[in-house]
């Protein structure tokens, strides 16, 4: 049974068999997905539905691109503002990181567990919060006040690396070079759980041991761990693309594209942070 490592897509249907799909292509089982997605809107959509009702246009790849672009645009604007404010007042950096990070986490949890992935207010609110988080965190990683180095050049490198990985994985998905199979999904989900456990363990250990388990201290082990996290985030895009495909094939309503945008943004944020962290290790050497 195939699922996704991204919590925003947790309610997508399980599907037997392997393979990959191109955006918008039809496959067996799409009607089953339509039935499941339609359960979120019992008074609006038939169960199951093969076509969106006339008053509700079905989602397309253009909707996904547009909503994702809007979400990333809001995030980028928020990050630029946060970076500018922290440059003027370095004391704001820790505050923005904590408030932005926690607010973003809460909004993702609400979207995931309250079935509100398609709520544009939640999605754009997450973008604003994560923009504050990323802008301030980028400043802390690159400014000597917080022991960082590299300045804006390091940030540009991290941004280019993030979108380079995203574009590369999209090509991999579209060409079918790596097939999204149940086994592949289990491997990615298992790896994701593993790194989260290690991160938590390292955080707890840091309270008692200087540097914790050595996963974030800039040493050889930290570099390897960051590379592993980057690889897992990159492969998670394949699961996200496949989840978006299922929505399109099932002719989910147009507003479901907001949920896809949120899921992709969550993965992009994680990937950017890991790439920025990795680059900062080499700047500090």
ZIDA-V628301 format. One record per residue. N is the residue number from 0. RES is the residue in three letters. PSI is psi in whole degrees, 0 to 359 (none if undefined). Layout:
<<N & RES & PSI> <N & RES & PSI>>
This chain:
<<0 & UNK & 131> <1 & UNK & 136> <2 & UNK & 201> <3 & UNK & 150> <4 & UNK & 346> <5 & UNK & 122> <6 & UNK & 335> <7 & UNK & 332> <8 & UNK & 20> <9 & UNK & 338> <10 & UNK & 8> <11 & UNK & 152> <12 & UNK & 154> <13 & UNK & 144> <14 & UNK & 134> <15 & UNK & 151> <16 & UNK & 166> <17 & UNK & 203> <18 & UNK & 172> <19 & UNK & 170> <20 & UNK & 156> <21 & UNK & 148> <22 & UNK & 128> <23 & UNK & 355> <24 & UNK & 154> <25 & UNK & 142> <26 & UNK & 162> <27 & UNK & 142> <28 & UNK & 352> <29 & UNK & 325> <30 & UNK & 323> <31 & UNK & 318> <32 & UNK & 319> <33 & UNK & 323> <34 & UNK & 317> <35 & UNK & 314> <36 & UNK & 324> <37 & UNK & 340> <38 & UNK & 339> <39 & UNK & 343> <40 & UNK & 62> <41 & UNK & 336> <42 & UNK & 1> <43 & UNK & 328> <44 & UNK & 143> <45 & UNK & 158> <46 & UNK & 114> <47 & UNK & 171> <48 & UNK & 141> <49 & UNK & 336> <50 & UNK & 145> <51 & UNK & 146> <52 & UNK & 155> <53 & UNK & 327> <54 & UNK & 354> <55 & UNK & 101> <56 & UNK & 141> <57 & UNK & 149> <58 & UNK & 143> <59 & UNK & 172> <60 & UNK & 329> <61 & UNK & 322> <62 & UNK & 318> <63 & UNK & 314> <64 & UNK & 316> <65 & UNK & 311> <66 & UNK & 322> <67 & UNK & 319> <68 & UNK & 318> <69 & UNK & 315> <70 & UNK & 314> <71 & UNK & 327> <72 & UNK & 316> <73 & UNK & 318> <74 & UNK & 315> <75 & UNK & 317> <76 & UNK & 316> <77 & UNK & 320> <78 & UNK & 320> <79 & UNK & 317> <80 & UNK & 315> <81 & UNK & 319> <82 & UNK & 319> <83 & UNK & 319> <84 & UNK & 320> <85 & UNK & 332> <86 & UNK & 321> <87 & UNK & 328> <88 & UNK & 96> <89 & UNK & 338> <90 & UNK & 343> <91 & UNK & 341> <92 & UNK & 306> <93 & UNK & 323> <94 & UNK & 313> <95 & UNK & 321> <96 & UNK & 314> <97 & UNK & 309> <98 & UNK & 313> <99 & UNK & 316> <100 & UNK & 314> <101 & UNK & 320> <102 & UNK & 316> <103 & UNK & 318> <104 & UNK & 315> <105 & UNK & 317> <106 & UNK & 322> <107 & UNK & 318> <108 & UNK & 319> <109 & UNK & 313> <110 & UNK & 321> <111 & UNK & 312> <112 & UNK & 346> <113 & UNK & 10> <114 & UNK & 46> <115 & UNK & 34> <116 & UNK & 336> <117 & UNK & 15> <118 & UNK & 110> <119 & UNK & 328> <120 & UNK & 317> <121 & UNK & 317> <122 & UNK & 312> <123 & UNK & 329> <124 & UNK & 320> <125 & UNK & 319> <126 & UNK & 317> <127 & UNK & 313> <128 & UNK & 315> <129 & UNK & 333> <130 & UNK & 316> <131 & UNK & 316> <132 & UNK & 310> <133 & UNK & 321> <134 & UNK & 313> <135 & UNK & 320> <136 & UNK & 320> <137 & UNK & 319> <138 & UNK & 317> <139 & UNK & 325> <140 & UNK & 337> <141 & UNK & 358> <142 & UNK & 140> <143 & UNK & 340> <144 & UNK & 325> <145 & UNK & 19> <146 & UNK & 12> <147 & UNK & 180> <148 & UNK & 162> <149 & UNK & 331> <150 & UNK & 206> <151 & UNK & 335> <152 & UNK & 320> <153 & UNK & 321> <154 & UNK & 316> <155 & UNK & 317> <156 & UNK & 319> <157 & UNK & 320> <158 & UNK & 313> <159 & UNK & 320> <160 & UNK & 320> <161 & UNK & 310> <162 & UNK & 336> <163 & UNK & 316> <164 & UNK & 317> <165 & UNK & 311> <166 & UNK & 320> <167 & UNK & 318> <168 & UNK & 330> <169 & UNK & 319> <170 & UNK & 317> <171 & UNK & 317> <172 & UNK & 314> <173 & UNK & 327> <174 & UNK & 349> <175 & UNK & 20> <176 & UNK & 325> <177 & UNK & 124> <178 & UNK & 135> <179 & UNK & 96> <180 & UNK & 166> <181 & UNK & 321> <182 & UNK & 316> <183 & UNK & 318> <184 & UNK & 316> <185 & UNK & 322> <186 & UNK & 315> <187 & UNK & 316> <188 & UNK & 317> <189 & UNK & 318> <190 & UNK & 321> <191 & UNK & 315> <192 & UNK & 320> <193 & UNK & 314> <194 & UNK & 326> <195 & UNK & 317> <196 & UNK & 318> <197 & UNK & 320> <198 & UNK & 314> <199 & UNK & 319> <200 & UNK & 319> <201 & UNK & 322> <202 & UNK & 314> <203 & UNK & 318> <204 & UNK & 329> <205 & UNK & 341> <206 & UNK & 339> <207 & UNK & 334> <208 & UNK & 133> <209 & UNK & 120> <210 & UNK & 358> <211 & UNK & 230> <212 & UNK & 4> <213 & UNK & 16> <214 & UNK & 347> <215 & UNK & 23> <216 & UNK & 3> <217 & UNK & 0> <218 & UNK & 183> <219 & UNK & 318> <220 & UNK & 321> <221 & UNK & 321> <222 & UNK & 316> <223 & UNK & 318> <224 & UNK & 318> <225 & UNK & 320> <226 & UNK & 320> <227 & UNK & 315> <228 & UNK & 319> <229 & UNK & 318> <230 & UNK & 317> <231 & UNK & 317> <232 & UNK & 319> <233 & UNK & 312> <234 & UNK & 335> <235 & UNK & 333> <236 & UNK & 324> <237 & UNK & 319> <238 & UNK & 323> <239 & UNK & 318> <240 & UNK & 318> <241 & UNK & 322> <242 & UNK & 319> <243 & UNK & 321> <244 & UNK & 317> <245 & UNK & 320> <246 & UNK & 317> <247 & UNK & 316> <248 & UNK & 327> <249 & UNK & 1> <250 & UNK & 48> <251 & UNK & 158> <252 & UNK & 157> <253 & UNK & 320> <254 & UNK & 348> <255 & UNK & 342> <256 & UNK & 334> <257 & UNK & 323> <258 & UNK & 321> <259 & UNK & 317> <260 & UNK & 319> <261 & UNK & 315> <262 & UNK & 315> <263 & UNK & 323> <264 & UNK & 321> <265 & UNK & 314> <266 & UNK & 320> <267 & UNK & 319> <268 & UNK & 314> <269 & UNK & 315> <270 & UNK & 316> <271 & UNK & 315> <272 & UNK & 318> <273 & UNK & 320> <274 & UNK & 317> <275 & UNK & 318> <276 & UNK & 316> <277 & UNK & 314> <278 & UNK & 326> <279 & UNK & 330> <280 & UNK & 317> <281 & UNK & 331> <282 & UNK & 328> <283 & UNK & 350> <284 & UNK & none>>
